[in-house]
């Protein structure tokens, strides 16, 4: 199958593209190589993908519709998996326009390509951040998500609504996938795990927000990829909900939203303890108040994912954190 994946030089896109190639698919990898973080890390990911004949690299910004349309017309993907976005909750406070350009305009262009090509399935990355101020746990896909706390979350929720309209109007099978605190090897430098490991190896204190009183539903990247791969083969169908779980299937569109999370929140201090164990050194703490737009806890209800795919993420943080630390040391030549 020919699959266009946006954001293949990014953390999750790299892992997904590599898995799809290993499964025998042809991957058209689109990435803008933006400078939000070290481009060398992005280039290193793409260098690995380019070793495979099943991967073609397309360097362009999704906001550049003429270039995107040319690539799509030439490669004729059967499925599109849209992961590229301006990431980061806190950065949205500093540079909000980047989120509008990438997450709204770029996503709209992807939707137009899906409409033009009549793809068999469009999958789009969303985020647990859309649950915003919700306090009832665990978060389920049918919960209202109308109170985002950052522009990042707002753009992702807007994308969900945009895709529903396109799915309804143009009969595009569409799955919105809400990610929960994804971590693992090849992670982004702006993510907590990367920052913590880097600081601890340099004998520097780590910034711990809300004085450490936080919980996250940490999801290992390989588990996330497994969920996406299985969902790719499960496009929504009009008026055909699953019966084993409460389904978010749209009433008038072949569209649904699906959480991918482990369904087992871990405290931030426990997460840090696993890093200490993997690195063999103690952290120095710089306790700080809650950051604007942050939430104290996330918790995924993954029952819909399991009903659709017979799969549920299960990698414990002890395994995932150790894998990241091993990768970090290897990538930076630390032995």
C-alpha positions as CSV (number, residue, x, y, z in Angstrom):
1,X,0.0,0.0,0.0
2,X,1.2,3.6,-0.7
3,X,0.9,5.7,2.4
4,X,1.7,9.4,2.6
5,X,2.9,10.2,6.1
6,X,3.5,13.9,7.1
7,X,6.1,14.6,9.7
8,X,8.4,11.7,9.0
9,X,11.5,13.5,10.3
10,X,9.6,14.0,13.6
11,X,9.6,11.8,16.6
12,X,6.4,9.8,16.0
13,X,6.4,10.1,12.2
14,X,9.9,8.5,12.1
15,X,8.9,5.5,14.2
16,X,5.6,5.1,12.3
17,X,7.3,5.3,8.8
18,X,10.0,2.8,9.8
19,X,7.3,0.4,11.0
20,X,5.2,0.8,7.8
21,X,8.3,0.2,5.6
22,X,9.1,-2.9,7.6
23,X,5.6,-4.1,7.0
24,X,6.1,-3.8,3.3
25,X,4.3,-0.6,2.6
26,X,5.6,2.3,0.4
27,X,5.9,5.4,2.4
28,X,5.9,8.9,0.9
29,X,7.5,10.9,3.7
30,X,6.7,14.7,3.8
31,X,8.5,17.0,6.2
32,X,9.3,20.7,6.3
33,X,12.5,20.3,8.5
34,X,11.5,23.3,10.5
35,X,14.0,24.7,13.0
36,X,11.8,24.4,16.1
37,X,14.5,22.1,17.4
38,X,17.8,20.7,16.2
39,X,17.4,19.9,12.5
40,X,20.4,17.5,12.7
41,X,18.2,15.2,14.8
42,X,15.5,15.3,12.1
43,X,18.1,14.6,9.4
44,X,19.4,11.7,11.3
45,X,15.9,10.1,11.5
46,X,15.4,10.6,7.8
47,X,18.8,9.2,7.0
48,X,17.7,5.9,8.6
49,X,14.5,5.9,6.6
50,X,16.3,6.6,3.3
51,X,18.2,3.4,3.6
52,X,15.0,1.6,2.6
53,X,13.7,1.4,-1.0
54,X,10.2,1.8,0.3
55,X,10.8,5.4,1.5
56,X,10.8,8.5,-0.6
57,X,11.7,11.8,1.0
58,X,9.7,15.0,0.2
59,X,11.0,18.1,1.8
60,X,8.2,20.8,1.8
61,X,6.0,22.8,4.1
62,X,2.4,21.7,4.2
63,X,1.4,25.3,3.9
64,X,2.8,25.2,0.4
65,X,-0.3,23.8,-1.3
66,X,1.1,23.8,-4.9
67,X,4.1,21.7,-3.9
68,X,2.0,19.4,-1.7
69,X,-0.5,18.9,-4.5
70,X,2.3,18.0,-7.0
71,X,3.7,15.3,-4.7
72,X,0.3,13.9,-4.0
73,X,-0.6,13.8,-7.7
74,X,2.7,12.1,-8.6
75,X,2.7,9.5,-5.8
76,X,-1.1,8.8,-5.6
77,X,-1.2,7.6,-2.0
78,X,-4.0,5.3,-1.0
79,X,-3.9,6.3,2.7
80,X,-2.8,9.5,4.4
81,X,-1.5,9.7,7.9
82,X,-1.1,13.3,9.0
83,X,1.3,13.7,12.0
84,X,3.1,16.9,11.1
85,X,2.2,19.8,13.4
86,X,3.7,22.6,15.4
87,X,4.1,20.7,18.6
88,X,4.6,21.8,22.2
89,X,2.1,23.1,24.7
90,X,4.4,25.8,26.2
91,X,5.8,27.1,22.9
92,X,2.2,28.0,21.9
93,X,2.4,30.8,24.5
94,X,5.5,32.2,22.8
95,X,4.7,31.8,19.1
96,X,1.0,31.3,18.6
97,X,1.0,32.1,14.9
98,X,3.2,29.0,14.1
99,X,0.3,26.9,15.4
100,X,-2.3,28.6,13.2
101,X,0.0,28.2,10.1
102,X,1.0,24.6,10.6
103,X,-1.9,23.0,12.5
104,X,-4.8,24.8,10.8
105,X,-3.6,25.8,7.3
106,X,-1.3,22.7,6.9
107,X,-4.0,20.4,8.1
108,X,-6.6,21.9,5.7
109,X,-4.3,21.4,2.8
110,X,-3.9,17.7,3.8
111,X,-7.7,17.5,3.9
112,X,-8.0,18.9,0.4
113,X,-5.5,16.4,-0.9
114,X,-7.5,13.6,0.7
115,X,-10.7,14.9,-0.9
116,X,-9.1,15.3,-4.3
117,X,-7.5,11.8,-4.3
118,X,-10.5,10.1,-2.6
119,X,-8.1,8.2,-0.3
120,X,-9.4,5.1,1.4
121,X,-8.6,6.4,4.9
122,X,-7.3,9.6,6.4
123,X,-5.8,9.5,9.9
124,X,-4.9,12.7,11.7
125,X,-3.0,13.2,14.9
126,X,-4.7,14.9,17.7
127,X,-3.8,15.2,21.4
128,X,-5.0,14.6,24.9
129,X,-4.6,18.3,25.4
130,X,-8.0,18.8,23.8
131,X,-9.6,17.6,27.0
132,X,-8.4,20.8,28.5
133,X,-10.2,21.7,31.8
134,X,-12.1,18.4,31.9
135,X,-11.9,16.8,35.4
136,X,-13.8,13.6,35.0
137,X,-11.3,10.7,34.6
138,X,-10.5,8.7,32.6
139,X,-11.0,10.8,29.4
140,X,-13.3,9.2,26.9
141,X,-13.7,10.1,23.3
142,X,-17.4,11.1,23.7
143,X,-16.6,13.5,26.5
144,X,-17.1,17.2,25.6
145,X,-13.8,18.8,24.9
146,X,-14.9,22.5,24.6
147,X,-12.5,24.2,27.0
148,X,-8.9,24.0,25.7
149,X,-6.3,25.7,27.8
150,X,-3.7,26.5,25.1
151,X,-3.8,27.5,21.5
152,X,-2.0,24.3,20.7
153,X,-5.0,22.3,22.1
154,X,-7.5,24.7,20.4
155,X,-5.9,24.2,17.0
156,X,-6.0,20.4,17.4
157,X,-9.7,20.5,18.4
158,X,-10.4,22.8,15.5
159,X,-8.8,20.2,13.2
160,X,-11.1,17.5,14.6
161,X,-14.1,19.6,13.7
162,X,-12.8,20.5,10.3
163,X,-12.2,16.9,9.4
164,X,-15.7,15.9,10.5
165,X,-17.2,18.3,8.1
166,X,-15.0,17.0,5.2
167,X,-15.7,13.4,6.1
168,X,-19.5,14.2,6.0
169,X,-19.4,16.2,2.8
170,X,-17.0,14.1,0.8
171,X,-17.4,10.7,2.4
172,X,-13.8,10.5,3.5
173,X,-13.2,7.7,6.1
174,X,-11.4,9.7,8.8
175,X,-9.9,8.7,12.2
176,X,-8.6,11.4,14.6
177,X,-6.1,9.9,17.0
178,X,-5.6,11.5,20.4
179,X,-2.1,10.9,21.7
180,X,-1.3,10.7,25.4
181,X,2.2,11.8,26.6
182,X,4.2,9.8,24.0
183,X,7.8,9.1,24.9
184,X,10.7,6.9,23.8
185,X,13.9,6.7,21.7
186,X,14.5,9.5,19.2
187,X,12.2,11.8,21.2
188,X,12.2,15.6,20.9
189,X,14.6,17.8,22.9
190,X,11.7,19.9,24.2
191,X,10.1,16.9,25.9
192,X,10.4,16.4,29.6
193,X,12.2,13.0,29.4
194,X,14.9,14.4,27.0
195,X,15.3,17.5,29.2
196,X,15.6,15.5,32.4
197,X,18.1,13.0,31.1
198,X,20.3,15.8,29.6
199,X,20.3,17.8,32.8
200,X,21.0,14.8,35.0
201,X,23.9,13.7,32.9
202,X,25.3,17.2,33.1
203,X,24.8,17.3,36.9
204,X,22.2,20.1,36.5
205,X,18.9,20.5,38.4
206,X,15.7,19.6,36.6
207,X,12.6,21.9,36.5
208,X,9.7,20.1,38.1
209,X,6.4,21.9,37.7
210,X,3.5,22.0,40.2
211,X,6.1,20.9,42.8
212,X,6.0,17.4,41.3
213,X,2.3,16.8,42.0
214,X,1.4,15.7,38.5
215,X,0.4,12.5,36.7
216,X,0.6,11.6,33.1
217,X,-0.7,8.7,31.1
218,X,2.7,8.0,29.5
219,X,2.5,6.0,26.3
220,X,5.5,4.3,24.8
221,X,6.1,5.2,21.2
222,X,6.1,1.6,19.9
223,X,2.7,1.1,21.5
224,X,1.4,4.2,19.9
225,X,2.7,3.1,16.5
226,X,1.1,-0.3,16.9
227,X,-2.2,1.4,17.7
228,X,-2.0,3.6,14.6
229,X,-1.0,0.7,12.3
230,X,-4.0,-1.3,13.5
231,X,-6.3,1.7,13.1
232,X,-5.1,2.2,9.6
233,X,-6.7,-1.1,8.6
234,X,-10.0,-0.1,10.4
235,X,-11.5,2.9,8.6
236,X,-14.8,4.2,10.0
237,X,-18.0,3.3,8.2
238,X,-21.2,5.3,8.2
239,X,-23.6,4.1,10.9
240,X,-21.6,1.1,11.8
241,X,-20.4,1.6,15.4
242,X,-18.5,-1.0,17.3
243,X,-20.6,-2.7,20.0
244,X,-18.0,-3.5,22.6
245,X,-17.4,0.1,23.7
246,X,-18.9,3.5,23.6
247,X,-18.1,4.6,20.0
248,X,-17.3,8.2,19.0
249,X,-18.4,7.4,15.4
250,X,-20.0,10.5,13.9
251,X,-23.8,10.2,13.4
252,X,-23.7,11.5,9.8
253,X,-20.1,10.8,8.7
254,X,-17.5,7.9,8.5
255,X,-15.5,9.7,11.2
256,X,-14.4,8.9,14.7
257,X,-11.9,9.9,17.3
258,X,-9.8,7.4,19.2
259,X,-7.6,7.7,22.3
260,X,-4.2,5.9,22.3
261,X,-2.9,5.8,25.8
262,X,-1.9,3.1,28.3
263,X,-4.7,3.9,30.6
264,X,-2.4,3.9,33.7
265,X,-1.3,7.3,34.9
266,X,2.1,7.6,36.5
267,X,3.2,10.3,38.9
268,X,5.9,12.6,37.7
269,X,8.1,11.8,40.6
270,X,7.8,8.0,39.9
271,X,8.7,8.8,36.3
272,X,11.8,10.7,37.4
273,X,12.7,7.8,39.8
274,X,12.8,5.5,36.7
275,X,15.2,7.9,35.0
276,X,17.4,7.9,38.1
277,X,17.4,4.1,38.1
278,X,18.3,3.9,34.4
279,X,21.1,6.5,34.6
280,X,22.4,5.3,38.0
281,X,22.4,8.9,39.4
282,X,20.1,11.1,41.5
283,X,18.2,14.1,40.2
284,X,18.6,17.6,41.6
285,X,15.2,19.2,41.8
286,X,14.1,22.8,41.0
287,X,10.5,22.7,42.1
288,X,8.3,25.2,40.4
289,X,4.6,26.2,40.2
290,X,2.2,25.0,37.5
291,X,2.9,26.3,34.1
292,X,0.1,28.3,32.3
293,X,-2.0,26.0,30.2
294,X,-0.8,22.8,31.9
295,X,-3.0,20.2,33.7
296,X,-2.3,18.2,36.8
297,X,-3.4,14.8,35.4
298,X,-4.2,12.9,32.2
299,X,-5.8,9.5,32.0
300,X,-6.9,7.7,28.8
301,X,-9.9,5.4,28.4
302,X,-8.5,3.1,25.7
303,X,-11.5,0.8,25.5
304,X,-12.5,2.0,22.1
305,X,-9.0,1.4,20.7
306,X,-9.1,-2.1,22.1
307,X,-12.6,-2.8,20.7
308,X,-11.5,-1.7,17.3
309,X,-8.1,-3.3,17.1
310,X,-8.0,-5.9,19.9
311,X,-4.9,-4.0,21.1
312,X,-4.1,-2.0,24.2
313,X,-0.8,-0.2,25.0
314,X,1.0,-2.0,27.8
315,X,4.7,-1.0,27.9
316,X,5.6,0.1,31.5
317,X,7.6,3.2,32.1
318,X,10.4,1.2,33.5
319,X,11.0,-0.4,30.1
320,X,10.3,2.7,28.1
321,X,12.5,5.0,30.1
322,X,15.4,2.6,30.0
323,X,15.0,2.3,26.2
324,X,15.2,6.1,25.9
325,X,18.2,6.4,28.1
326,X,20.0,3.7,26.1
327,X,19.2,5.5,22.9
328,X,20.3,8.9,24.3
329,X,23.7,7.6,25.4
330,X,24.2,5.9,22.1
331,X,23.1,8.9,20.0
332,X,25.4,11.3,21.9
333,X,28.3,8.8,22.0
334,X,28.2,8.5,25.8
335,X,28.7,4.7,25.8
